[in-house]
Amino acid sequence: VVGDLHGQFLDLIRIFQKNGIPPGKKFLFLGDLVDRGDFSFDILIFLFLLKILHPESIYFIRGNHEFNSLASTMGFFNEILDKYGEPSIYNAFINVFNYFPLGALVNEKILCIHGGLGPNFTSISQIPLVYRPLCEFGKCDVADDILWSDPSNDVDTYELNKRGAGWTFGKTIVDKFCDENNIDMIIRGHECVMNGYENFFDGKLITVFSASNSVGSVGNDAAVVEI
């Protein structure tokens, strides 16, 4: 399970070098493939080609950066303009992102999403009901909760998220969600953590971040989760 890559193509290559490649290994990407780094296009083309060649070994869910409102201002749009001089390829990618699913269930017991939980998202069964193409934020409360929310050890239930979208949620919420949905844990991305991963709530939630030294200055390690 691979967390945010944010256009850092060499981290993707290192992940394959250390963990194997399709079809020998299956990979699930938790979104935020694009923006910030300089090689979003290269990551997408490489992974989409692998998806065509090995469709049962490469899976994607959507991150909050796979929307035009962020990708147009956070690097991906300008990268495509610099490389190709016009936006048709960018628009084609955005059209694909609009159909990305919002979650994945591994072995029936591990929910993988980009962000987290919110008061509008209480059941896994809600995920396939979100209408696609989903073209922008603010159109679906369930999607906004999934894409933007963050866990915190300092919160018991919910608080408004400092990002301005989604929620900050605590252990009580995760325990209840796991019990009611008959799952063991949640794996999510969305946040840069210094070790590349961080455990929350007695191991019921893991944040994984896969872009090392994010934006060339943070100094964080990168990680993946192997199941």
Secondary structure, 3 states (H helix, E strand, C coil): CECECCCCHHHHHHHHHHHCCCCCCCEEECCCCCCCCCCHHHHHHHHHHHHHHCCCCEEECCCCCCCHHHHCCCCHHHHHHHHHCCCHHHHHHHHHHCCCCCEEEECCCEEEECCCCECCECCHHHHHHCCCCCCCCCCCHHHHHHHHCEECCCCCCEEECCCCCCEEECHHHHHHHHHHHCCCEEEECCCCCCCCEEEECCCCEEEEECCCCHHHCCCCCCCECCC
